[in-house]
Amino acid sequence: MAITKDGDQKFGISETGFTGLVVESFTLSKNGNRVDLNDGDGEPLGAAITIGRTEVSATVQVGTGSAPAIGGEVTLTTEYDDSSTMVVTSVEKTESASDYQRFNISGYLKIN
């Protein structure tokens, strides 16, 4: 049986555009700093670890919507329905096509 595109069946994407973001790649980076605690004579008393913010970088495709704005917030939802909010610090357009645009975005996770 030959497949002919005669209009009887739909082929490909039937919607001409989408809203929201499609994530191609995603990276989380957590960092921290060690702080040495000394007494008045400079002798070590101990150390403490301070937790830094969680940095996020992603490559996303945007359909009919616009790119995330610097300073704006993007809600990240996992397959387990956990969600976090990312504050956008940089946006770089890498590709533009007729039905979507590709961006590299960076930011950090909002704590509260």
matplotlib code that plots the C-alpha trace (Angstrom):
import matplotlib.pyplot as plt

x = [0.0, 1.5, 1.2, -0.2, -0.8, -4.2, -5.6, -7.5, -5.0, -3.1, 0.7, 3.2, 2.2, -1.3, -0.8, 1.1, 2.8, 3.0, 3.1, 5.5, 9.0, 10.4, 13.6, 16.4, 19.1, 19.2, 21.9, 21.8, 25.0, 25.2, 28.1, 29.4, 32.3, 34.4, 35.0, 37.8, 37.1, 40.1, 40.5, 42.1, 45.7, 45.0, 44.7, 42.0, 38.8, 37.0, 35.3, 31.9, 30.3, 28.1, 25.8, 25.7, 22.8, 21.8, 22.7, 20.6, 21.4, 19.2, 18.6, 15.0, 12.7, 10.0, 7.0, 4.5, 5.4, 8.3, 11.6, 11.9, 12.9, 16.0, 14.8, 11.7, 10.7, 10.3, 8.5, 10.3, 8.1, 9.5, 7.8, 7.1, 5.1, 7.8, 8.2, 10.9, 11.1, 14.1, 15.1, 16.5, 19.9, 20.8, 19.1, 20.9, 19.1, 20.9, 18.4, 15.3, 12.9, 9.5, 7.6, 10.0, 13.1, 15.9, 17.5, 20.2, 19.0, 20.8, 19.7, 19.4, 16.7, 14.6, 14.7, 11.3]
y = [0.0, 3.3, 6.4, 9.4, 12.8, 13.4, 15.4, 12.4, 11.9, 14.5, 14.3, 16.1, 18.8, 20.0, 23.0, 25.9, 27.2, 26.6, 28.7, 28.2, 26.8, 23.6, 22.7, 21.1, 21.1, 21.9, 22.2, 22.9, 23.9, 24.1, 25.7, 26.5, 28.1, 27.0, 29.6, 29.0, 30.3, 31.5, 32.7, 36.1, 34.6, 33.3, 29.7, 27.6, 26.9, 25.2, 25.7, 26.4, 25.8, 28.4, 27.3, 29.4, 29.9, 27.3, 28.4, 27.3, 27.3, 26.0, 26.0, 26.5, 26.8, 29.5, 29.2, 32.0, 33.5, 35.8, 35.1, 35.3, 38.8, 39.5, 39.7, 37.8, 34.5, 31.1, 28.2, 24.9, 21.8, 18.2, 14.9, 14.5, 17.8, 19.4, 23.1, 25.7, 29.3, 30.5, 34.2, 35.0, 36.8, 36.5, 35.7, 35.0, 34.3, 31.5, 30.7, 32.0, 30.1, 30.8, 28.9, 29.1, 30.8, 29.2, 30.9, 30.2, 31.4, 31.6, 32.4, 31.1, 29.3, 31.5, 30.4, 31.7]
z = [0.0, -1.0, 1.2, -0.8, 0.7, -0.8, 2.1, 3.5, 6.4, 8.4, 8.1, 10.3, 12.8, 12.5, 14.8, 13.3, 16.4, 20.1, 23.2, 26.0, 25.9, 24.6, 26.5, 24.4, 27.1, 30.7, 33.3, 37.1, 38.9, 42.7, 44.4, 47.9, 49.7, 52.6, 55.3, 57.8, 61.3, 63.3, 66.9, 67.8, 67.4, 63.9, 65.1, 63.3, 65.2, 62.5, 59.1, 57.8, 54.4, 52.9, 50.1, 47.0, 44.7, 42.1, 38.6, 35.6, 31.9, 29.2, 25.4, 24.6, 21.6, 21.7, 19.4, 19.0, 22.3, 23.0, 24.6, 28.4, 29.6, 31.7, 35.3, 34.4, 35.9, 34.3, 36.1, 35.7, 36.2, 36.3, 35.4, 39.1, 39.2, 41.3, 40.3, 40.8, 39.6, 37.6, 37.5, 34.1, 34.0, 30.3, 27.0, 23.7, 20.4, 18.5, 15.7, 14.1, 11.8, 10.5, 13.3, 16.2, 17.7, 19.7, 22.7, 25.3, 28.7, 32.0, 35.5, 39.0, 41.1, 43.3, 46.9, 48.1]

ax = plt.figure().add_subplot(projection="3d")
ax.plot(x, y, z, "-o")
ax.set_aspect("equal")
plt.show()
